[in-house]
Structure formats: C-alpha cells, structure tokens
Amino acid sequence: EVQLVESGGGLVQPGGSLSLTCVASGGSIYDDVMSWVRQAPGKELEWVSTIDQHSYNAHYNDAVKGRFTISRDNAKNTVYLQLNSLKTEDTARYYCHRGDFRNPATWNLPRGQGTQVTVTS
C-alpha cells in the first residue's frame, strides 16, 4: 500500500515562502493524479491544488492561485507544493492526497500525516 509522507512545513511571516514535499513509498504514484489539501483548526479539509499524472495540467483553488505552485517528479515518486506570498489565512495542516480531491469518490484514498504551516507576524 502506498504511504505518503509530507514535510517542509514551518513557521513563517506573512509574505514568506515555504516548500512542501510529499514522498510516496510502498508503491508508485506514476499513474495517479495527486492533490494537496489543507485543514485549518476547526474547519473542514479544503482542496488546494491538483496535478495530473504527467504534469500537463495543474489546477488551483482561487484562494491560492498565483501564489502556490504544484509540481511532481515521478522518477522520485514525489509531489511538491511551493507556497509564496503566504497569508495568515494559509495557516493549516497540509496533506498530500492520492487522486483529485475535487472528486468525492477519492476522499477515502490515503493521505499522509500532514505538515503544519503557520503564518504569523
């Protein structure tokens, strides 16, 4: 079974940047659409971004469009999320998700343990 491990979160000031990494093990994500999602305290999971299997298409929540960039390296079984121009409202735990999270049928697919992003002055 594929396991996902996220890293790269941290504490950053507004306007700062972070780079998140999701490494898959136990199987290949080569044929998988991959997503990043986030969950702020007391809120539901929120879709952030999705990338197709071969990086031809990437999609973003309007709240992060122009600031975040999703990418992947299939040779490394890894998905990335570059977070720029961070805002306090980006504070959340970020999870890597197998599948397109916009499709509810994927909600039961595995996610990692997440990595915490805290944006504060």
All heavy atoms as an XYZ file, in Angstrom:
939
protein
N       0.839     -1.187      0.000
C       0.000      0.000      0.000
C       0.880      1.246      0.000
O       1.866      1.325      0.742
C      -0.896      0.011      1.234
C      -1.809      1.218      1.330
C      -2.745      1.143      2.525
O      -3.238      0.050      2.833
O      -2.979      2.186      3.139
N       0.502      2.196     -0.819
C       1.281      3.434     -0.905
C       1.109      4.238      0.374
O      -0.001      4.430      0.870
C       0.832      4.265     -2.115
C       1.497      5.638     -2.110
C       1.159      3.527     -3.415
N       2.226      4.699      0.888
C       2.204      5.606      2.031
C       2.783      6.947      1.602
O       3.743      6.999      0.823
C       3.009      5.029      3.197
C       2.379      3.768      3.784
C       3.099      3.286      5.023
O       4.297      3.461      5.157
N       2.353      2.687      5.929
N       2.198      8.012      2.130
C       2.613      9.369      1.778
C       3.170     10.058      3.018
O       2.561      9.993      4.089
C       1.420     10.154      1.236
C       0.693      9.537      0.041
C      -0.585     10.312     -0.270
C       1.600      9.492     -1.183
N       4.299     10.718      2.852
C       4.909     11.442      3.963
C       5.196     12.861      3.517
O       5.982     13.086      2.579
C       6.205     10.764      4.432
C       6.846     11.579      5.552
C       5.926      9.343      4.901
N       4.573     13.809      4.199
C       4.763     15.219      3.891
C       5.822     15.830      4.806
O       5.991     15.402      5.954
C       3.448     16.010      4.063
C       2.300     15.517      3.215
C       1.436     14.509      3.944
O       1.926     13.871      4.901
O       0.252     14.352      3.573
N       6.483     16.849      4.295
C       7.460     17.585      5.084
C       7.587     18.986      4.518
O       7.068     19.281      3.437
C       8.817     16.880      5.074
O       9.327     16.823      3.756
N       8.296     19.832      5.263
C       8.596     21.166      4.770
C       7.804     22.280      5.398
O       8.052     23.459      5.121
N       6.841     21.945      6.236
C       6.077     22.985      6.898
C       6.913     23.737      7.913
O       8.066     23.394      8.186
N       6.320     24.774      8.465
C       7.036     25.557      9.464
C       6.311     26.825      9.805
O       5.155     27.033      9.422
N       7.026     27.673     10.533
C       6.507     28.970     10.966
C       7.122     30.047     10.078
O       8.354     30.108      9.930
C       6.885     29.201     12.428
C       6.415     30.489     13.094
C       4.894     30.489     13.214
C       7.052     30.620     14.471
N       6.281     30.886      9.509
C       6.776     31.905      8.581
C       5.958     33.177      8.730
O       4.794     33.128      9.132
C       6.725     31.365      7.128
C       5.288     31.102      6.705
C       7.431     32.285      6.164
N       6.574     34.296      8.424
C       5.871     35.573      8.490
C       5.036     35.791      7.225
O       5.350     35.210      6.167
C       6.865     36.715      8.647
C       7.590     36.726      9.987
C       8.494     37.935     10.132
O       8.893     38.550      9.158
N       8.788     38.285     11.378
N       4.013     36.612      7.320
C       3.247     36.941      6.107
C       4.172     37.451      5.013
O       5.099     38.225      5.278
C       2.292     38.029      6.589
C       2.105     37.741      8.041
C       3.432     37.236      8.516
N       3.917     36.987      3.796
C       4.759     37.339      2.669
C       5.893     36.361      2.434
O       6.567     36.426      1.399
N       6.097     35.466      3.372
C       7.172     34.499      3.256
C       6.837     33.329      2.356
O       5.749     33.267      1.761
N       7.774     32.388      2.280
C       7.623     31.227      1.402
C       7.994     29.947      2.135
O       8.795     29.965      3.073
C       8.537     31.369      0.176
O       8.196     32.491     -0.596
N       7.415     28.863      1.670
C       7.759     27.529      2.142
C       7.672     26.572      0.965
O       6.900     26.813      0.022
C       6.808     27.055      3.252
C       6.964     27.668      4.641
C       5.798     27.249      5.527
C       8.289     27.261      5.273
N       8.416     25.485      1.074
C       8.348     24.431      0.059
C       7.969     23.128      0.731
O       8.689     22.636      1.591
C       9.712     24.288     -0.628
O      10.056     25.462     -1.333
N       6.840     22.592      0.326
C       6.357     21.338      0.882
C       6.701     20.184     -0.051
O       6.694     20.337     -1.270
C       4.843     21.383      1.091
C       4.294     22.548      1.908
C       2.797     22.371      2.140
C       5.029     22.713      3.218
N       7.003     19.043      0.557
C       7.354     17.845     -0.199
C       6.510     16.683      0.272
O       6.255     16.530      1.466
C       8.842     17.517     -0.012
O       9.626     18.606     -0.507
C       9.225     16.252     -0.751
N       6.079     15.861     -0.656
C       5.331     14.643     -0.346
C       6.030     13.485     -1.041
O       6.089     13.441     -2.275
C       3.903     14.772     -0.838
S       2.948     13.222     -0.819
N       6.557     12.576     -0.256
C       7.255     11.414     -0.799
C       6.382     10.178     -0.629
O       5.893      9.908      0.480
C       8.605     11.202     -0.111
C       9.294      9.975     -0.676
C       9.494     12.427     -0.284
N       6.204      9.448     -1.706
C       5.417      8.219     -1.677
C       6.338      7.018     -1.575
O       7.394      6.971     -2.206
C       4.559      8.116     -2.925
N       5.929      6.045     -0.789
C       6.673      4.799     -0.673
C       5.703      3.628     -0.662
O       4.503      3.804     -0.449
C       7.505      4.792      0.613
O       6.668      4.879      1.747
N       6.241      2.441     -0.922
C       5.390      1.262     -0.930
C       4.649      1.049     -2.229
O       3.824      0.134     -2.331
N       4.927      1.881     -3.200
C       4.269      1.780     -4.494
C       4.501      3.044     -5.285
O       5.006      4.032     -4.766
N       4.115      2.997     -6.527
C       4.348      4.141     -7.411
C       3.100      5.004     -7.530
O       1.981      4.502     -7.560
C       4.745      3.637     -8.803
O       4.830      4.725     -9.712
N       3.336      6.320     -7.614
C       2.240      7.257     -7.881
C       2.266      7.712     -9.334
O       1.618      8.678     -9.710
C       2.284      8.472     -6.931
C       3.611      9.213     -7.065
C       2.046      8.025     -5.500
C       3.629     10.556     -6.311
N       3.019      7.012    -10.153
C       3.212      7.396    -11.554
C       1.881      7.582    -12.278
O       1.715      8.500    -13.065
C       4.044      6.326    -12.258
C       4.370      6.628    -13.699
C       5.482      7.398    -14.027
C       3.571      6.148    -14.740
C       5.789      7.677    -15.350
C       3.871      6.421    -16.058
C       4.982      7.180    -16.354
O       5.276      7.462    -17.666
N       0.930      6.713    -11.999
C      -0.349      6.761    -12.708
C      -1.432      7.520    -11.945
O      -2.598      7.495    -12.339
C      -0.848      5.338    -12.978
C       0.010      4.602    -13.982
O       0.485      5.243    -14.940
O       0.221      3.386    -13.805
N      -1.049      8.180    -10.873
C      -2.034      8.847    -10.027
C      -2.068     10.351    -10.247
O      -1.018     11.004    -10.270
C      -1.729      8.603     -8.552
C      -1.919      7.159     -8.155
O      -2.864      6.523     -8.659
O      -1.128      6.668     -7.328
N      -3.265     10.878    -10.379
C      -3.450     12.303    -10.165
C      -3.177     12.556     -8.686
O      -3.548     11.748     -7.834
C      -4.888     12.717    -10.532
C      -5.155     14.164    -10.147
C      -5.139     12.484    -12.019
N      -2.525     13.654     -8.374
C      -2.175     13.954     -6.988
C      -2.678     15.337     -6.608
O      -2.715     16.251     -7.432
C      -0.666     13.879     -6.789
C      -0.065     12.498     -7.012
S      -0.625     11.262     -5.839
C       0.079     11.877     -4.306
N      -3.043     15.477     -5.354
C      -3.562     16.742     -4.857
C      -2.877     17.137     -3.556
O      -2.313     16.295     -2.860
C      -5.069     16.650     -4.591
O      -5.801     16.334     -5.743
N      -2.962     18.402     -3.261
C      -2.671     18.915     -1.929
C      -3.986     19.456     -1.375
O      -4.757     20.125     -2.086
C      -1.630     20.026     -1.965
C      -0.234     19.558     -2.167
C       0.432     19.439     -3.354
C       0.686     19.144     -1.140
N       1.716     18.988     -3.136
C       1.901     18.797     -1.786
C       0.622     19.043      0.251
C       3.022     18.353     -1.083
C       1.732     18.604      0.937
C       2.920     18.262      0.280
N      -4.203     19.175     -0.101
C      -5.360     19.701      0.595
C      -4.868     20.268      1.921
O      -3.742     19.994      2.344
C      -6.435     18.612      0.822
C      -6.909     18.053     -0.510
C      -5.917     17.500      1.712
N      -5.703     21.044      2.600
C      -5.300     21.621      3.878
C      -6.484     21.671      4.818
O      -7.637     21.675      4.390
C      -4.707     23.012      3.681
C      -5.687     24.064      3.176
C      -4.944     25.361      2.872
N      -5.868     26.402      2.403
C      -5.481     27.603      1.997
N      -4.175     27.934      1.990
N      -6.378     28.494      1.599
N      -6.164     21.719      6.093
C      -7.212     21.807      7.103
C      -6.776     22.784      8.191
O      -5.768     22.547      8.866
C      -7.513     20.436      7.714
C      -8.717     20.440      8.631
C      -9.183     19.045      8.978
O      -8.408     18.092      9.014
N     -10.489     18.901      9.240
N      -7.523     23.853      8.309
C      -7.287     24.817      9.363
C      -8.036     24.371     10.621
O      -9.016     23.625     10.528
C      -7.765     26.196      8.923
N      -7.595     24.818     11.789
C      -8.266     24.416     13.030
C      -9.752     24.724     13.000
O     -10.166     25.837     12.664
C      -7.551     25.252     14.093
C      -6.209     25.532     13.518
C      -6.431     25.682     12.040
N     -10.560     23.721     13.313
C     -11.993     23.902     13.364
C     -12.692     23.950     12.029
O     -13.902     24.195     11.969
N     -11.944     23.716     10.963
C     -12.537     23.776      9.621
C     -12.396     22.434      8.911
O     -11.616     21.584      9.305
C     -11.881     24.886      8.806
C     -12.120     26.281      9.360
C     -11.629     27.349      8.409
C     -11.952     28.744      8.925
N     -11.484     29.802      7.991
N     -13.161     22.286      7.839
C     -13.093     21.059      7.057
C     -11.867     21.072      6.138
O     -11.267     22.121      5.895
C     -14.368     20.910      6.230
C     -15.617     20.713      7.075
C     -16.859     20.476      6.229
O     -16.792     20.680      5.006
O     -17.898     20.095      6.804
N     -11.559     19.914      5.618
C     -10.500     19.828      4.619
C     -10.861     20.689      3.418
O     -12.007     20.707      2.964
C     -10.324     18.383      4.165
C      -9.493     17.469      5.059
C      -9.633     16.035      4.609
C      -8.031     17.888      5.058
N      -9.857     21.366      2.901
C     -10.052     22.262      1.770
C      -9.093     21.872      0.656
O      -7.886     21.721      0.893
C      -9.789     23.706      2.198
C      -9.875     24.721      1.075
C      -9.474     26.118      1.521
O      -8.548     26.236      2.333
O     -10.079     27.092      1.027
N      -9.621     21.716     -0.530
C      -8.773     21.426     -1.684
C      -7.887     22.630     -1.989
O      -8.344     23.768     -1.988
C      -9.649     21.103     -2.896
C      -8.901     21.000     -4.172
C      -8.024     20.018     -4.546
C      -8.923     21.944     -5.256
N      -7.514     20.284     -5.791
C      -8.059     21.464     -6.254
C      -9.600     23.134     -5.486
C      -7.845     22.131     -7.453
C      -9.398     23.802     -6.675
C      -8.526     23.308     -7.646
N      -6.611     22.354     -2.270
C      -5.659     23.407     -2.579
C      -5.237     23.358     -4.054
O      -5.303     24.357     -4.773
C      -4.406     23.302     -1.693
C      -3.350     24.327     -2.111
C      -4.781     23.498     -0.224
N      -4.804     22.175     -4.490
C      -4.272     22.080     -5.848
C      -4.242     20.624     -6.298
O      -4.169     19.713     -5.466
C      -2.856     22.665     -5.879
O      -2.321     22.632     -7.196
N      -4.280     20.425     -7.604
C      -4.224     19.099     -8.203
C      -3.336     19.127     -9.429
O      -3.362     20.112    -10.193
C      -5.639     18.621     -8.592
O      -6.414     18.419     -7.404
C      -5.597     17.313     -9.382
N      -2.565     18.072     -9.618
C      -1.714     17.954    -10.799
C      -1.965     16.595    -11.441
O      -2.156     15.591    -10.735
C      -0.227     18.129    -10.427
C       0.646     18.228    -11.677
C       0.260     17.020     -9.495
C       2.061     18.715    -11.382
N      -1.980     16.580    -12.772
C      -2.247     15.307    -13.438
C      -0.993     14.428    -13.441
O       0.061     14.816    -12.941
C      -2.816     15.520    -14.834
C      -1.824     16.114    -15.822
O      -0.602     16.131    -15.533
O      -2.260     16.581    -16.883
N      -1.134     13.254    -14.049
C      -0.088     12.235    -13.903
C       1.256     12.676    -14.471
O       2.308     12.276    -13.966
C      -0.526     10.933    -14.593
C      -1.688     10.218    -13.926
C      -3.033     10.663    -14.471
O      -3.210     11.800    -14.915
N      -3.991      9.755    -14.442
N       1.222     13.452    -15.537
C       2.480     13.789    -16.218
C       2.731     15.286    -16.251
O       3.484     15.775    -17.108
C       2.461     13.197    -17.629
C       2.227     11.715    -17.614
N       3.125     10.840    -17.053
C       1.184     10.969    -18.045
C       2.645      9.609    -17.153
N       1.470      9.656    -17.748
N       2.123     15.989    -15.313
C       2.367     17.426    -15.121
C       1.887     18.270    -16.288
O       2.358     19.405    -16.459
C       3.861     17.705    -14.875
O       4.338     16.956    -13.789
N       0.975     17.748    -17.088
C       0.479     18.566    -18.199
C      -0.491     19.636    -17.721
O      -0.588     20.708    -18.321
C      -0.203     17.681    -19.239
C       0.723     16.708    -19.926
C       0.297     15.424    -20.223
C       2.021     17.059    -20.277
C       1.128     14.521    -20.854
C       2.859     16.159    -20.909
C       2.405     14.894    -21.192
O       3.219     13.994    -21.823
N      -1.215     19.311    -16.651
C      -2.216     20.241    -16.170
C      -2.149     20.351    -14.652
O      -2.024     19.349    -13.948
C      -3.624     19.781    -16.570
C      -3.836     19.847    -18.062
O      -3.892     20.926    -18.642
N      -3.948     18.692    -18.703
N      -2.257     21.568    -14.169
C      -2.326     21.829    -12.740
C      -3.504     22.758    -12.485
O      -3.795     23.646    -13.295
C      -1.038     22.453    -12.237
N      -4.169     22.544    -11.383
C      -5.351     23.331    -11.044
C      -5.221     23.835     -9.621
O      -4.648     23.152     -8.766
C      -6.612     22.475    -11.191
C      -6.750     21.840    -12.534
N      -7.314     22.488    -13.612
C      -6.356     20.621    -12.990
C      -7.292     21.691    -14.662
N      -6.713     20.549    -14.325
N      -5.769     25.018     -9.390
C      -5.602     25.654     -8.094
C      -6.913     26.222     -7.572
O      -7.724     26.759     -8.336
C      -4.585     26.793     -8.183
C      -3.208     26.344     -8.612
C      -2.841     26.355     -9.951
C      -2.284     25.906     -7.673
C      -1.582     25.923    -10.347
C      -1.025     25.480     -8.053
C      -0.678     25.489     -9.397
O       0.566     25.058     -9.778
N      -7.061     26.136     -6.259
C      -8.118     26.868     -5.570
C      -7.872     28.359     -5.823
O      -6.738     28.833     -5.802
C      -8.037     26.541     -4.075
C      -9.173     27.126     -3.280
O      -9.529     28.288     -3.422
N      -9.749     26.314     -2.419
N      -8.949     29.104     -6.049
C      -8.790     30.542     -6.309
C      -8.055     31.245     -5.174
O      -7.376     32.255     -5.397
C     -10.165     31.184     -6.505
C     -10.770     30.870     -7.860
O     -10.026     30.398     -8.752
O     -11.977     31.087     -8.024
N      -8.173     30.710     -3.966
C      -7.546     31.356     -2.807
C      -6.021     31.314     -2.865
O      -5.352     32.102     -2.189
C      -8.031     30.697     -1.524
N      -5.471     30.389     -3.660
C      -4.013     30.247     -3.711
C      -3.444     30.479     -5.104
O      -2.223     30.501     -5.286
C      -3.573     28.854     -3.206
C      -4.181     28.557     -1.845
C      -3.921     27.761     -4.200
N      -4.321     30.653     -6.075
C      -3.870     30.815     -7.462
C      -2.930     32.006     -7.577
O      -3.193     33.083     -7.040
C      -5.082     30.990     -8.368
C      -4.804     30.806     -9.845
C      -6.107     30.838    -10.633
C      -7.010     29.678    -10.291
N      -8.258     29.670    -11.103
N      -1.817     31.783     -8.270
C      -0.826     32.833     -8.440
C       0.199     32.908     -7.326
O       1.210     33.611     -7.447
N      -0.061     32.186     -6.234
C       0.879     32.205     -5.105
C       1.498     30.832     -4.861
O       2.644     30.742     -4.435
C       0.157     32.666     -3.829
C      -0.437     34.045     -3.941
C      -0.981     34.534     -2.587
N      -2.072     33.691     -2.098
C      -2.024     33.019     -0.952
N      -0.948     33.070     -0.191
N      -3.074     32.294     -0.574
N       0.728     29.787     -5.113
C       1.208     28.424     -4.887
C       1.475     27.742     -6.230
O       0.795     28.023     -7.219
C       0.167     27.601     -4.131
C      -0.068     28.002     -2.702
C       0.503     29.149     -2.160
C      -0.879     27.219     -1.890
C       0.269     29.510     -0.842
C      -1.119     27.562     -0.565
C      -0.542     28.716     -0.053
N       2.449     26.829     -6.234
C       2.753     26.063     -7.437
C       2.929     24.599     -7.078
O       3.759     24.261     -6.233
C       4.033     26.572     -8.111
O       3.888     27.962     -8.424
C       4.294     25.801     -9.400
N       2.157     23.738     -7.735
C       2.282     22.299     -7.544
C       3.165     21.726     -8.645
O       3.136     22.195     -9.795
C       0.892     21.621     -7.535
C       0.989     20.168     -7.064
C       0.214     21.735     -8.894
C      -0.378     19.516     -6.825
N       3.952     20.733     -8.296
C       4.783     20.055     -9.285
C       5.029     18.627     -8.809
O       4.677     18.269     -7.687
C       6.105     20.800     -9.498
O       6.848     20.854     -8.296
N       5.624     17.830     -9.659
C       5.912     16.444     -9.298
C       7.137     15.959    -10.039
O       7.474     16.463    -11.117
C       4.706     15.545     -9.583
C       4.355     15.410    -11.036
C       2.993     14.720    -11.204
N       3.016     13.337    -10.726
C       1.907     12.631    -10.461
N       0.709     13.187    -10.626
N       2.013     11.382    -10.042
N       7.765     14.956     -9.434
C       8.887     14.271    -10.067
C       8.589     12.784     -9.959
O       8.792     12.176     -8.899
C      10.195     14.626     -9.362
C      11.404     14.039    -10.045
O      11.258     13.033    -10.786
O      12.514     14.553     -9.836
N       8.079     12.225    -11.032
C       7.669     10.813    -10.983
C       8.856      9.877    -10.771
O       8.698      8.803    -10.180
C       6.918     10.444    -12.257
C       5.499     11.008    -12.275
O       4.934     11.354    -11.235
N       4.921     11.126    -13.459
N      10.016     10.268    -11.220
C      11.200      9.431    -11.011
C      11.533      9.322     -9.525
O      12.110      8.330     -9.083
C      12.382     10.003    -11.772
N      11.157     10.355     -8.767
C      11.411     10.362     -7.327
C      10.164     10.019     -6.518
O      10.204     10.057     -5.284
C      11.939     11.727     -6.902
C      13.297     12.070     -7.500
C      13.792     13.425     -6.993
C      15.167     13.736     -7.559
N      15.666     15.061     -7.079
N       9.070      9.734     -7.232
C       7.828      9.379     -6.528
C       7.427     10.490     -5.544
O       6.992     10.235     -4.414
C       7.987      8.057     -5.763
C       6.851      7.089     -6.042
O       6.134      7.200     -7.041
N       6.677      6.134     -5.157
N       7.575     11.728     -5.990
C       7.447     12.882     -5.103
C       6.579     13.966     -5.732
O       6.639     14.189     -6.946
C       8.838     13.456     -4.776
O       9.609     12.442     -4.121
C       8.742     14.664     -3.868
N       5.802     14.619     -4.884
C       4.994     15.763     -5.281
C       5.399     16.947     -4.405
O       5.709     16.768     -3.221
C       3.491     15.471     -5.115
C       2.648     16.642     -5.599
C       3.112     14.208     -5.869
N       5.383     18.125     -4.995
C       5.822     19.323     -4.286
C       4.712     20.373     -4.286
O       3.833     20.381     -5.148
C       7.055     19.921     -4.963
C       8.194     18.958     -5.150
C       8.354     18.266     -6.349
C       9.114     18.735     -4.133
C       9.403     17.380     -6.532
C      10.169     17.852     -4.309
C      10.302     17.179     -5.512
O      11.345     16.294     -5.689
N       4.788     21.264     -3.322
C       3.930     22.443     -3.319
C       4.774     23.625     -2.849
O       5.253     23.630     -1.717
C       2.718     22.265     -2.414
C       1.684     23.389     -2.500
C       0.999     23.397     -3.870
C       0.639     23.268     -1.391
N       4.984     24.569     -3.748
C       5.704     25.792     -3.413
C       4.689     26.836     -2.976
O       3.756     27.148     -3.729
C       6.497     26.285     -4.621
C       7.235     27.587     -4.397
C       8.349     27.480     -3.381
O       9.028     26.451     -3.304
N       8.535     28.531     -2.594
N       4.890     27.367     -1.791
C       3.981     28.358     -1.221
C       4.706     29.701     -1.161
O       5.697     29.837     -0.438
C       3.543     27.962      0.185
C       2.601     26.781      0.389
C       3.200     25.465     -0.081
C       2.202     26.674      1.845
N       4.234     30.667     -1.904
C       4.813     32.010     -1.894
C       3.777     33.032     -1.434
O       2.576     32.759     -1.453
C       5.308     32.388     -3.291
C       6.451     31.529     -3.765
O       7.256     31.030     -2.972
N       6.553     31.326     -5.077
N       4.258     34.196     -1.039
C       3.373     35.287     -0.615
C       2.337     34.798      0.387
O       1.135     35.069      0.256
C       2.677     35.905     -1.837
O       3.621     36.373     -2.772
N       2.823     34.096      1.377
C       1.917     33.466      2.339
C       1.134     34.504      3.134
O       1.637     35.589      3.455
C       2.699     32.552      3.268
C       3.051     31.194      2.647
C       4.187     30.527      3.397
C       1.811     30.299      2.637
N      -0.101     34.121      3.448
C      -1.000     34.969      4.227
C      -1.378     34.228      5.514
O      -1.287     33.002      5.587
C      -2.270     35.265      3.424
C      -2.017     35.883      2.058
C      -3.322     36.053      1.294
C      -3.090     36.671     -0.074
N      -4.370     36.830     -0.831
N      -1.848     34.978      6.499
C      -2.229     34.329      7.753
C      -3.325     33.293      7.523
O      -3.363     32.265      8.203
C      -2.694     35.369      8.773
O      -3.757     36.148      8.198
C      -1.551     36.302      9.168
N      -4.173     33.543      6.548
C      -5.261     32.603      6.280
C      -4.790     31.313      5.609
O      -5.579     30.390      5.393
C      -6.363     33.247      5.441
C      -5.881     33.913      4.172
C      -5.692     35.415      4.351
O      -5.133     35.835      5.394
O      -6.092     36.168      3.431
N      -3.518     31.237      5.263
C      -2.958     29.979      4.741
C      -2.551     29.028      5.860
O      -2.159     27.888      5.593
C      -1.731     30.263      3.867
C      -2.064     31.033      2.611
O      -3.105     30.733      1.993
O      -1.290     31.950      2.246
N      -2.633     29.488      7.097
C      -2.286     28.641      8.231
C      -3.194     27.427      8.271
O      -4.413     27.534      8.298
C      -2.404     29.429      9.542
O      -1.426     30.464      9.552
C      -2.185     28.511     10.743
N      -2.572     26.244      8.249
C      -3.322     24.992      8.207
C      -2.345     23.836      8.220
O      -1.131     24.023      8.067
C      -4.183     24.911      6.949
N      -2.893     22.653      8.377
C      -2.093     21.453      8.180
C      -2.310     21.024      6.737
O      -3.451     20.900      6.286
C      -2.501     20.342      9.141
C      -1.501     19.204      9.198
C      -1.640     18.363     10.442
N      -0.526     17.436     10.588
C       0.621     17.734     11.188
N       0.789     18.935     11.707
N       1.581     16.836     11.279
N      -1.222     20.812      6.021
C      -1.271     20.492      4.607
C      -1.017     19.007      4.397
O      -0.068     18.443      4.956
C      -0.231     21.321      3.848
C      -0.640     22.769      3.678
C      -0.678     23.628      4.769
C      -1.014     23.262      2.433
C      -1.076     24.954      4.622
C      -1.409     24.580      2.277
C      -1.439     25.418      3.364
O      -1.835     26.729      3.225
N      -1.867     18.407      3.575
C      -1.805     16.975      3.306
C      -1.661     16.716      1.814
O      -2.284     17.398      0.984
C      -3.086     16.284      3.770
C      -3.368     16.387      5.241
C      -4.068     17.465      5.759
C      -2.960     15.387      6.125
C      -4.350     17.555      7.114
C      -3.239     15.462      7.482
C      -3.931     16.556      7.966
O      -4.208     16.634      9.311
N      -0.882     15.694      1.528
C      -0.779     15.168      0.175
C      -1.882     14.120      0.008
O      -2.148     13.341      0.932
C       0.603     14.531      0.037
S       1.008     13.919     -1.582
N      -2.528     14.092     -1.152
C      -3.690     13.221     -1.353
C      -3.605     12.515     -2.691
O      -3.383     13.167     -3.716
C      -4.951     14.080     -1.285
C      -6.222     13.351     -1.555
N      -6.866     12.585     -0.614
C      -6.965     13.259     -2.679
C      -7.950     12.061     -1.145
N      -8.045     12.460     -2.394
N      -3.784     11.212     -2.679
C      -3.821     10.461     -3.945
C      -5.167     10.656     -4.601
O      -6.196     10.379     -4.010
C      -3.594      8.970     -3.701
C      -2.167      8.594     -3.377
C      -2.034      7.102     -3.239
N      -2.073      6.437     -4.529
C      -2.240      5.119     -4.670
N      -2.438      4.353     -3.608
N      -2.234      4.578     -5.866
N      -5.146     11.166     -5.797
C      -6.388     11.394     -6.511
C      -6.720     12.864     -6.584
O      -6.043     13.709     -5.996
N      -7.766     13.167     -7.328
C      -8.247     14.532     -7.438
C      -9.241     14.771     -6.309
O     -10.363     14.246     -6.345
C      -8.896     14.743     -8.813
C      -9.272     16.183     -9.063
O      -9.376     16.946     -8.083
O      -9.464     16.547    -10.229
N      -8.851     15.553     -5.326
C      -9.689     15.747     -4.145
C     -11.013     16.413     -4.482
O     -11.970     16.340     -3.713
C      -8.932     16.568     -3.103
C      -9.619     16.615     -1.768
C      -9.560     15.543     -0.906
C     -10.333     17.749     -1.394
C     -10.206     15.581      0.320
C     -10.978     17.807     -0.167
C     -10.908     16.710      0.685
N     -11.110     17.048     -5.629
C     -12.381     17.665     -6.022
C     -13.440     16.598     -6.318
O     -14.633     16.904     -6.374
C     -12.168     18.549     -7.247
C     -11.269     19.749     -6.969
C     -10.910     20.483     -8.237
N     -10.099     19.657     -9.110
C      -9.694     20.018    -10.324
N     -10.040     21.202    -10.802
N      -8.932     19.213    -11.043
N     -13.014     15.366     -6.509
C     -13.922     14.246     -6.735
C     -14.164     13.538     -5.396
O     -13.259     12.911     -4.858
C     -13.290     13.285     -7.752
C     -14.161     12.078     -7.989
O     -15.272     11.956     -7.458
N     -13.673     11.163     -8.813
N     -15.375     13.623     -4.858
C     -15.641     13.000     -3.549
C     -15.345     11.502     -3.511
O     -15.098     10.957     -2.434
C     -17.139     13.264     -3.347
C     -17.417     14.484     -4.149
C     -16.526     14.361     -5.356
N     -15.357     10.850     -4.664
C     -15.067      9.410     -4.689
C     -13.649      9.106     -4.234
O     -13.339      7.962     -3.890
C     -15.291      8.865     -6.091
N     -12.776     10.120     -4.214
C     -11.384      9.891     -3.803
C     -11.153     10.169     -2.336
O     -10.050      9.961     -1.832
C     -10.409     10.770     -4.617
O     -10.501     12.136     -4.171
C     -10.706     10.707     -6.099
N     -12.156     10.653     -1.638
C     -11.939     11.116     -0.266
C     -11.474     10.018      0.678
O     -10.876     10.319      1.708
C     -13.213     11.780      0.260
C     -13.469     13.112     -0.382
C     -12.659     13.756     -1.281
C     -14.612     13.944     -0.197
N     -13.230     14.946     -1.677
C     -14.415     15.091     -1.023
C     -15.757     13.854      0.574
C     -15.353     16.128     -1.078
C     -16.687     14.889      0.524
C     -16.485     15.997     -0.299
N     -11.745      8.782      0.344
C     -11.304      7.693      1.218
C      -9.917      7.176      0.858
O      -9.404      6.276      1.526
C     -12.301      6.531      1.167
C     -13.577      6.865      1.920
O     -13.563      7.621      2.881
N     -14.683      6.317      1.462
N      -9.321      7.726     -0.190
C      -7.976      7.297     -0.556
C      -6.978      7.811      0.480
O      -7.216      8.811      1.150
C      -7.612      7.798     -1.947
C      -8.404      7.159     -3.091
C      -8.016      7.799     -4.424
C      -8.180      5.669     -3.133
N      -5.832      7.152      0.591
C      -4.874      7.513      1.652
C      -4.323      8.932      1.528
O      -4.115      9.444      0.426
C      -3.751      6.499      1.458
C      -4.361      5.357      0.735
C      -5.390      5.962     -0.152
N      -4.090      9.516      2.668
C      -3.355     10.766      2.755
C      -2.225     10.564      3.756
O      -2.212      9.620      4.524
C      -4.259     11.902      3.246
C      -5.239     12.398      2.219
C      -5.915     13.656      2.702
N      -6.833     13.379      3.801
C      -8.098     13.036      3.643
N      -8.591     12.893      2.430
N      -8.870     12.816      4.677
N      -1.277     11.487      3.741
C      -0.189     11.417      4.702
C      -0.611     11.983      6.043
O      -1.773     12.287      6.272
N       0.383     12.150      6.909
C       0.092     12.675      8.253
C       0.042     14.189      8.268
O      -0.378     14.803      9.248
C       1.146     12.179      9.245
C       2.436     12.991      9.298
C       3.284     12.873      8.043
O       3.081     11.979      7.222
N       4.246     13.772      7.878
N       0.475     14.776      7.183
C       0.396     16.223      7.055
C       1.624     16.937      7.582
O       2.454     16.380      8.294
N       1.725     18.195      7.190
C       2.791     19.058      7.688
C       2.177     20.417      7.999
O       1.378     20.948      7.217
C       3.938     19.169      6.665
O       5.022     19.914      7.232
C       3.506     19.803      5.361
N       2.533     20.967      9.144
C       1.886     22.193      9.642
C       2.546     23.436      9.039
O       3.777     23.574      9.074
C       1.959     22.258     11.166
C       1.347     23.498     11.766
C      -0.166     23.551     11.586
O      -0.844     22.526     11.637
N      -0.700     24.760     11.404
N       1.717     24.302      8.518
C       2.158     25.610      8.040
C       1.482     26.662      8.905
O       0.257     26.699      9.000
C       1.789     25.820      6.566
C       2.061     27.254      6.134
C       2.557     24.833      5.684
N       2.296     27.490      9.537
C       1.769     28.554     10.382
C       2.327     29.885      9.889
O       3.549     30.061      9.825
C       2.141     28.333     11.849
O       1.641     27.061     12.280
C       1.555     29.423     12.732
N       1.425     30.783      9.534
C       1.815     32.095      9.036
C       1.380     33.127     10.065
O       0.193     33.312     10.317
C       1.163     32.399      7.673
C       1.698     33.722      7.121
C       1.418     31.253      6.700
N       2.365     33.771     10.667
C       2.054     34.729     11.717
C       3.152     35.767     11.813
O       4.321     35.488     11.558
C       1.889     34.029     13.072
O       1.583     35.006     14.081
C       3.141     33.280     13.469
N       2.760     36.967     12.198
C       3.751     38.020     12.398
C       4.187     38.063     13.859
O       5.033     38.865     14.226
C       3.171     39.374     11.971
O       1.955     39.625     12.641
